[in-house]
Structure formats: C-alpha cells, structure tokens
Amino acid sequence: MSTQIIQTPDAPQAIGTYSQAVRVSGGDTVYLSGQIGLDATTMQMVNGIEAQIQQVFLNLSAVATASGGNLNNIVKLNIFLTDLENFALVNEIMASYFTQPYPARAAIGVKALPRGALVEMDAVMVL
C-alpha cells in the first residue's frame, strides 16, 4: 500500500513527526492529523476557547481542501477537550461549519494538549 502525503501552508506546519494528512493511494480515504488552535501564519495559539475552536475548524478545513475535499467529506471527527464543559460551545460552532448529515464523532476529556491548547480535533475524510 502506498500513500500520498498532504501538506498546505494554509494550516499550521507539523510541529512533530507527523503529516498534516495522509491519503491512502488507490482509495478515497484521507486521515487528517490533529489540529489545535494555531494560526497558520504566526504559528501562535489564538486566545480563548471560542477562538481556538474556530481556528481548529479553519485548520481542518484548509487540510481538507488541500486533500481535494471539504469539511462535509469528514465521516469521523474526534474532539479532545481539556474541559468537557466546553462541549456545548463546540456543538454550537460546529453547526456553522458542517451540514447534515453530520459525521460520526467522539468527544474525549483529556488532562492536557500540545502547546497548552484547550481543544484538538482529528478526522477521517472520504472523498
């Protein structure tokens, strides 16, 4: 099995040993790496949970577009929050980025995230 590595300057550059996304060659499945609230231009974290959620969706959207799709091609979304009290806000903001039918998803409470992020999301997309 071979793979195609997806990279775009419109999302934060990888800050570790991973790719922004990987497409399985010969197939329509794309695995999007976790995105946190980093601004792609400055590589600085945006301030506050609402801004971070918005930035994460913008970052995921940029990687989805670079992969040949969009957010509505996401079939599975994993959401990691340092405070599950913010899950209602995620739902509210998510509704402005996705249309029905919504992807399957999980929301997981975690102790900490990279760079002090309050939220991180990764996804599986089918083109």
Secondary structure as UniProt FT lines:
FT   STRAND          3..6
FT   TURN            9..10
FT   STRAND          21..24
FT   TURN            25..26
FT   STRAND          29..35
FT   TURN            40..42
FT   HELIX           49..66
FT   TURN            67..68
FT   HELIX           71..73
FT   STRAND          74..81
FT   HELIX           84..86
FT   HELIX           87..94
FT   TURN            95..97
FT   STRAND          104..109
FT   HELIX           114..116
FT   STRAND          119..126
//
